[in-house]
Amino acid sequence: MNQAKASLESQFGDEICAVGDSEEMFWLREADDYQSKVLLGNALSSQYRFRDAIDIFEEASCIRANDPMLYIRLGGAYLTLFKFEKAFKAYNHALTLGANLKSTAYPLGVWHYLKGSYTSAAEYFSSCLPCDDELKIAVIYWHTLCCLRAKTEPFLLTDYNNNMDVGHHTAYLLAVSVFTGEVCVNSATEELANEKNDLNYIIAAYGICEHLSSAGKAEEKNMLIKSLLKRNKAWPCISYLAAYKDEINKTDPFSTTHSIREF
């Protein structure tokens, strides 16, 4: 049975979170040691309860303040909720504690993308290389989206080949194959129509939406975005958050409390 997940509205808005603690989480709350706090924060994050996870990670930092991975986790929770200043501070603190630049390059690329700083985001994504193909295909995907928005050359597309061992990252592969022209948009959208996995649908659809936008096909893009936003069971996915923020910015660039039901 799938674990219950908190809704987007319960994390961005005022909807009550209906997801409770598991038995394991109950016992973790009874402990006061650092590792238990981290495990609890991770468990809350896995339930999409990022508000609660932030509180627990902050408690963990009061016990042990020199673990860079804690601040990468904390930064991720803050970033998921669009708390950009706190996320940036957490990632940079991880670096000061000795985190490898590559371990923060990808999330900082995401940070800059969601903030609309596409040239800077592209630089962070490109600094993730070299890496294995599973990460590389995601890097190529996001770097290309940055370049489409910044109207610069998406030079990482030359690193793509159809023999890449992308593991479970097949959705990134589909979108990138559209970027390169290897797969036409119509074929890709037909494949998407049969996609049952929400996460895969969101990732591929968002990439295709940006391709459509760059080609001046705004109506087709808007239809696909609306379809994407209905697949909100995997809302913490970066591609979903990017689409969600784009929709918010159309009506109110300063608000993060719109219900997804409005779209």
Secondary structure, DSSP 8 states (H G I E B T S, - for coil): -------HHHHHSS--------HHHHHHHH--SHHHHHHHHHHHHHTT-HHHHHHHHHHHHHH----HHHHHHHHHHHHHTT-HHHHHHHHHHHHHTT--HHHHHHHHHHHHHHHT-HHHHHHHHHTT-S--HHHHHHHHHHHHHHHHHHT---GGGGG--TT---TT-HHHHHHHHHHHTSS-HHHHHHHHHT---HHHHHHHHHHHHHHHHHTT-HHHHHHHHHHHHT-GGGTTSHHHHHHHHHHHHHH-TT-----GGG-
